[in-house]
Amino acid sequence: MVHHHLFPLVLILLWNPVYSAPEQIDCCVCGSLELRSPKGLQPNIYPSPFQVLVKEKQYAPGGLSINVNITSLDNTRTFVHFMLQAVFIKQDGSISSDDSVGEFINLDEDKYTTVKDCGTSAVKSVDRLKKSLIRFSWKNGDVKNKGHIKFRATIVEDGGTNYWVRELSHPVEDVNLPPLDMRPNKHPLIPVINTEECGRVKGCYRVPEGCWEPYCDYIATWRRTAGNSYEIELGAMTDGVTDRYVAMAISDDIRWGDDVVLQCVHNGTSKETQVNVGRSVDDHSTVLEEQRVQDNAIVGPTEGPLGQIWGKRLRCRFIVSTGAIPGFPEGYKHILMSRGGASNGVSQRHGHGVGEIPVATPDQVSLQEKHNVGDFARFSLVKAHGILMILAWAFFGTIGLLWTKYYKTMWPNKRFYGERYWFVAHFNCMVMLVLLVVIAFIIIFVEVGGYSRADYLPYEAHPILGIIIFCCILLNPIIALLRPAEDHKCRPVVNWIHWFFGTVGWCLAIPNMFIGMDFGKAMVPWWATWILCIYILYHIIVEITLEVHQCCTHKKNKERRKKYEFQKRDNPKVRIPEPEPAGRVFKRNMLFVHFIITCIVNLIMLIAIAAS
């Protein structure tokens, strides 16, 4: 089977730089302030250790300059790259346009080199020096260009993998315009969720384990209040967009679906946070309209507002009456938490990727007790499916492929139970591959309860490709068993059919493995994906090397074979051993090295998938 066309496919898969060195950073795109490269690097959603500081609260177009600093709040952390701009804002404080206004002057030009960009209205760094503070003077020289402004910057920390996009200063108001009304929430802010009381005063579920509330990805707390009711607090880190939700489901298992859900949703238009009761359905929640806070006393607020979104954190606090919701808070249950986007106060579907799927408590808990729970449940069958597929394709598939392509002429005079070594190795590898794929196929069907329903790419393609691959690996051994004798006229046709199904299965299996590793339920660490990428590239290089070696030794092997055929014809009654191929020592060493590296890579992958 020839797979040289996999080379561009693997290069495409490899072009997803999760990690990049500082010198690869290209900051930034005018307007959006996104990094130009590397494309795959994701911005940090946690509070930035760097701030854009402005002393002035007001300014006048055409008037005096304003001092603007980018500074580190932590003396141990420095930044290298940045882009800074001033933008107009609306009366509510939201950005009205991505266009930069005014002009900057670098007050530290003797220390750090910067250039003007986006015309002349933005400024960015061009040196690679570590910085903890850099100062600028900004002025809007156009008297007619009026408006309240904010300064914002994209800042890349020293090291190149950590960066924050569009970090904002406080607003600076135009003295010629009405004052701002910037409240993101219609009501006053509620206090942060107190995590010091977890396990003592109230029960808590936090991810990551033991986190302080402003740094928790998810947090839910519960405690019994006066009367027959419970106070519930929900919080989650979001991406900073105001229309967002966080939800808590109470379930008998760790899967999202057909469970009671308490939902905290912030509506960016009305600037209000509302709490809904509903049921989880597949990858979203259906709100029971008659059980909204505003319509019924099933869920009631504590003193003050229900909740708010502030910065990138959504939180709410409310009261649930015991018995008002069926099954609440009876018995031991799993707590599931989900977060995502909303539209006009209605939650949207959550994603299927890492960090997008709901998390669940590892064990069942009782809301009547003060548990202090961290971590999240794993999907064991999903991990087993991934481990079996990695073993099938990255171990048995790659080794079996090399044997049948490049080792047919090796050890010509030795047999294992009457069969050549290459055939025994290839046959056993393919048998193991088929068995592992079949078992993995059954496991994942049991896990999802049938066909997997993912409604967007690339996840939607995973089950489709999986079924095609499954059909290929079932047909190929059947074709091999029905293959006629070597001297039969149909043998070449059957060989090509066998090669075709094997090639299709192999070519589809590679991208499908990468898609599968990106599923949130698999919980595969990002570095494991890179290890597999590098291994696939290494395997391609091994194939190319053996192909070149085969071409270089082709003439010698052809002459040896021709000489052997003459000797055999001239001495029909004498058993003449077949000639050993040229370059056999190199090929043996390549096979040994490839086997050792394959074992090491697969061991790392199996541990990474099982332990994550």
N, C-alpha and C positions, 0 to 999 in steps of 0.2 A: 504494500500500500504506500503510495506516494503522498506526502503531506506538506510539500514545500510551500503550498499556497497558504498554509497556516501562519507563515512568517508575518505578512502584513496584518493579519487578524490579531496576533499577539501584540504587535506594536501598537495597534489601536487600543487594546485592553490595557497596555502598560501606560498609555498616556492619560494617567489619572493621578497626578503627583500629590499624594496626601502629605508627603514630607518634602520640603524643599530647602535648599541652603539659602542663606541670606542674599548671595549674589544673584539668585534667580528672581528676586522680587522686582517687579516693575510697578511702581505706584505713581499715579493712579489714573482712572478714567475721569475726565472732566464731567462735572454734574453729579454722577452717582457716587464718585469717590471709591468705586470698587477697584481691586487690584487688576491690572492688565494681565499679569501672570504671576505665579502659576494658576491655571484655571481651576484646579481641583481643591485648592486650599480654602477652608471654610473659616469665616470670622468667628471670634470668640463671643459668646452670648452672655458671659458672666461680667460683673462689674469691672470696668477698666482701671488698671493702676495708674493710668495717665489721664490728665484732664486738660481741657481748654479753658483757661481762666481769663476773665475780663473784669477789670476793676470798675469801669463805668457802667451805669445803669441806663443812661440816656446819651443821645448824640444829636447833632444837627447836620444834615447834608450840606457839604461845603464848609463846615466848621472845623473844629479842632480834631486832631488825630486821637485814636483810641489805642491803648496798649493791650496787646493780646499775647498770652504766653501759652505754650504747651509745656506741661511740667509733669514730673513723676511724683506720685504720692508716696512711693516706697523707695527709699534710698538705695535699695539693693537691685532695683529693676530699671533698665534703661531702654530707650527706643533708638532706632536707626533711621527708618524711612517714615515719611509722613507727607500728607498733602493737606493744606489748610485753605478754607474759603469762607466768605461771608455770604449769606443768602437771606432773601426777604422772607418774612413769615406773616401768616394771617393773624387776625385778631385773637384767635384761640391758641396761638403759639405754634400751629403746625406749619410746615414748610410750604410756601406758596409756589416756589420755583427752584429748580436745581441750578439755575444760572448764577454764577458768581458776580458779586458787585464790589466796587471799591478797588483799592490797591494796597498791597502790603510792602513794607520796608523792613528788611532784616536788621535788627539792632545788634545781632551777634555775628555779623558777617566776618569779623576777625577770627572767629572760632569755627563756624559751620558755614558750609557753602549751600546756598539755595538758589533756585531759579524761579522766575514767574512762569505761570502756565495758564491755559484756558484764556488766551489773550494775554492780559496782564493782571487779571483779577483774582488769581489763585497763586499760591506759592507752595513749592515742594522741595524736599531735600534731594541733593545729588551726591553727597558724600556718603561714606559708610562709617562715620564716626558715631560712637555711642554718646547718647545725649540724655540728660536728666532734666534739662531746662533749655528752652530756646525762646527768645523774645522778638516780638514784631510790633510795628506801628502800622495801624490801618486807618485809611481815610476814604470817605466817599466824597469825591471832589465835585460831583454833579449835583447841583442844587435842586434840579428838577427830578432827580431819581430818588424819590422819597419812599420810606417804608421802615417798619420795625425789622430788626435783623437778629440773626443768631450766627455765631461762628461755629463751624464744624470741621472735624478733621478725621482722616483715617490714619491710624498710628500702628506701625509695625514694631513689635518688641525685638530687642536684640536676640538673635537666634533664628528669626525668619519664619517660624511656624505659628506664632501667636500674634494675632492682630485684631484690631477693633475698627469697625467701619462707622463713619459719620457720628463720632462722639461730639456732643453738642455743648456749647457754653450756655450760660443763662442768657435770656433775651436782653437786647439793648434797644430801648424804645426811641422812636423818632419823636422829638419834642413837638413837631408840627401836627401830629396825629393823635386821635383818641387813645387812651391807655389800653393795654392788653387785658384780655380775660382768658387766662391760660389754664384754667382748671381742667385736667383730663377727666376728673370725676365731678359729678354734679354735687356730691356731698363731701363733707370733710373726710380726711383719711382715717382709716382704722389703725389701731396699733399693730405692730408686727406680731407674728405668732411666736409665743414664748416657748422655746424648746427646752429650757432648763426645767420645766415642769413635767417633761415627758417621763413616764414610768412612775411618777410620784403623785401628781395631781390629776393627770389626764393620760389617756392612751395616745400613742403616736405611731404613725408609719412614715418613715423618711427614706428618700433615695437621693443621694447616697447615704449609707448608714451613718448615723451620728452627726449629720450636717446641721449647721446653723441656718435658720430659715431663709435669710437672703441668698444663701448659696445652695439651697436644696433644689434639685430638679423637680421633685414632687414632695409634698407634705400634706398629711391629713391627721387631724387630732380629734379626739372625742372625750367628753366627760359628762357625767350626770349632773344636772342642775336642780334647783329647787323645783319641786313638783315632778310630774311624770314626763320629763323631757330630757333631751340631750343637746349640748352645745357642740356643734361641728365647725371645724376650721379647715379650709382647703387652700392650698397655695401651689404655685408652679412657676418655673422659669419659662418665659415665652421669648419670642424673637423681637419684641418691642413694638409690634403692630397692635393697635388698641382693640380691634375686634378679635378677641381670643376667649377660650374657655378652658377650664379644668374641671374634671369630673371624677367622682368616686362611685364605684359600683360595689355592691355587696353580693358575693357569688359563692356557690358551692364548689366551683372549680377555678382554675386560673385563666380561663378563656373568656374573652369579651363576647357576650351574647345572651339575651333573654334574662337579664338581671336587673334589679332595682338600681337606678342611678340617681345620685344627687349631683346636680350640675351647676357650676358657677360660671356665668357668661357675662362678659363685659361688652356693652354696645357703645362703639366709638361715636356714633351719631348723637345718641341721647345722653352720653357720658354717664350712664347708669350701669350698675352691676346687678343682675338678677339671679335668683336661684330657682332652678326648675327641678321637678321630679319627673323621671321618665324610665324607660327601659332600654337597655343596650340591644342593638340589632346589628349583627355582623361588625362592621367597622365604623359605626356611628351610634348615636342615641336618638330615640324618638321621645319627644317631650309629651307628657300627658297634660293637655291644655287645662283640664279642670283642676290640676294640682299645682299651678303656678303660685308663687308667693302672693302676688297681687290679687288672686281670685279666691284663695282659700287659706285657712289657717293651718293647713297641714305642716307647712314650713313657715316659721316666723323669724324675723330679725332679732338680734340682740339689741341692746341700747345703741342707737346710732345707725349708720348705714350698713347695708349687707356686705359691701366689699368695694374694692377698687383695683384699678391697674395703675402701677406707679413704676415708671422706668420700664423694666422688662419683667416685672413680677406682678402676677395676678394673685390676689388673695381675697377670701371672703369668710365671714363668720355669721352663723345663723343657728336657729333653734329648731329641732325636730321633735314633734310630739310623739311619745311612745304609743305604738298601736295605730298611728295615723297612716303609716305606710305598712303594707302587709309584710310580715316577717322581720320588721325592724323593731328592736335590735336583737332579736332572739337567736340563741345558739351560737355556734362557732362557724365563721365564714371566712373566705378569702376577701381581702380588700384589694380592688383593682383601681388604678388611677390612669387617666388619659388626659391629654392636652392637645390643643390644635387651634385651627382657625374657626371663626364664626362670621356670620353675616346677618346684620339686623337682629342680633340677639339670638340667633339660631346656630347651634354648633354644626360644624362641617365634619366630613369624614376624616379620620386620622389616617396616617400613612402606614406603609408596611416595612419601611426601612429601619435602620438602627436609630434609636432615640425617638421613633415615631409611634411604635406600638405601645399599648397599655402595659404597665408593670403591675405585678401582683405580689402580695405577701407570700413568702415561701411556705408558710404554714397557716392554718386557719386560726383566726383570733376572735375573741368575743368583745363586742363593744361595751359590754357590762364590766369589763376588767381593764386595768391600766397597763396594757402592754406597751413596750417600747421596741418597735420592730424596725429593722432596716433590711437592706438588700432586696432582692426580688427573685421570684420563682423562675426556674429554667424549664425550657420545653425539651424534655429528654428525648422524645421520639424524633424531633426535628434535628437534634444534635446527632442522634444515631444515624439518621438518613444522610446527613452531611459527611460523617466519618466513613460510612460504607461507600459513598460515592467517591470520596477522595482516594480511598484504598483501591477502588475499582479502576479509576481512570488515571490517577497520578502514580500508582504503583504497578499494578498488573497490566494496565493499558500501555504505559510507556515501555516497560520491559518486554512485554510480548511483541510490541511493534518493532523494536530493534532486532529481536531474534529473527523474525520473518523477513525483514528487509535486508539485513546485512550479514547474517551469520549462517546462511544456508550452506555455504561452501566450507565452513569451519569443521574441524574434526571429521573429515570425510570417511575415515576407516573405523570409526567407533560407533557403536549402537547401544541404545538402551531398550532392552526387550525388543530388539529387532527394528527399532525406529531411530532415525537420526536425532542428534541432540537438539537441533533447532526446532524440530517438529514437536518433540516432547515438551520443551520449554514454552513454545508458542501455544500449544494445545492446552497445557495446564493453566497458563496465564489467562487465556480466553475463557476457560471454564470457570475460573474464579471470578473473572470480571462479570460474566453473565449471572452467576449465582448472587454476587454482591448487589448488582443492579436490581435484580428481581426482588431480593429481600428489602432493599432500600425503597423500591417502588411500592411494595405492600405496606411498609411502615408509614410512609408519608400519606398514603390513602387512608390508613387507620387514623392518623393524627388529625387530618383535616375533615374526616368524615365524608370523603368522596373527592370530587374535583375541586382544586384550590381556586378560590375566587379573588383574583387581584384585578383591579379595574384600571390600571394604568401601567405603562411601560417604565422600566424593563421587567417589572415583576409579573406583569400579565403574560409575558413570553415564556417564563420559566416552566410552568406546567405543560404548555404546548410543545416546547422543545423537548421536555422530558418524555412525553408520550412518543414523539417521533424517534428519539434515541432508543427508547424501550422496544419499539417495533423493529428497529434496525438490529439490535443485539439479539433479539429472538429469531429473526429471519436468518441471520448470518450462520449460526451453527447448523440450522436445518439445511441450508444450501451446501455447507461443507460436508455434511453427512451424505447428501444425495449426489455429491460430485462423482462423475464417471472416472474410469481409469485414466492414467497419465497419457496413454497413446490414443485415447478416444478423440474423435474430431470435435466433439462439443466441449472438451475440457477447457480450452482457452476462453470460451464464452462464459462458462460457469465461473472460471477464475475472475474474470472481469466483474461479474455480478457480485461475487463475494467481496472483491476489492471495493466496489461501489458502496455497498451497505456499510462496510467497515469504515470507509472514509467519511461518509455522511455522519455516522454515529460519533466518530472521533472529533470531527470538526464542530459539531453542535455541542458536544459535551464540554469543550473548553469554555466557550462563553457562558454556558449554562451553569458551570461551577462558580464562576465569578458572580453571576446574578444571584445564585443561591446563597453565597457567602454574604451578600449585602442585605438579606432578609433580617429584620429585627429579631425574629424568633430564634435564629441561629446564633446570635450574639457572638459573632466571630470578630476578634480584634482586628483593627485596620492593618496592623503590621503582618498578620497572617496572610492577608490578601496579597501583599507585596512579596512575601516569600514564595507564594504559588506563582505569581507573575514571573519572578526571577527564575524559578525552576522551569517553567514552560519555555522561557527564552533559552535557558541552558540546554534543554532537551532539543530545541530546534538547532542550536549550534552543534550539538553532538551529531545530529542527523546530517547536517551539512558537511561536517568534518568527515564522517564515514562515507558520505557520497563522493566527496573529492578523493578520498583515499581509494575508494573502489574504482574510480576512473583512472587514477594513477597506476593501479596494479592490474588493470583490465588486460593490457597487452601481455604481460608476463603470465597471468593465469590462463589466458587463451592459448598461449604457446605450450604451457604445461599440459593443458587438457588435450590439445591436439596430439602431443607426443604420447600421452597415455592411451588415446584411442588407437594410434598406430600400433603400439605395443600389444594392446589387447587383441587387435585384429590379427597380428602376426603370431600371437601365442594364445590361441583360444582355450587351450587346456591348462594354461598356467594362471594361477590367481595373482594378478598384479595389483598392488595397493594403489588406490587413487592418490594423485599428487596433492600435497599440502599446499594451501593457497599462499601466495606471496603476501607479506605484510601481516601474517597471522599473529605475531607477537604484539604489534600495535593494537590490533582489533581486540585481542584478549584483554589487554590493559584498559582499553576504552570501556569494555563491557564491565570490568571489575570496578573501575572508578564510577561509572554511571550507576551501578547497582548500589554502591556504598552511599553516594550522594542521594539517590532516590530513597533509600532507607532512612537516612537522617532527616530529609525534608518531610517525609510522610510521618515520621515520629513526632516532629515539631508540630505539624499540622493537626495531628490527632490530639495531642496534648492541648494545643491552643483551643480547639473546638470543644473538647470535653470539659476543660477547666474554666472557660470564660463564662 
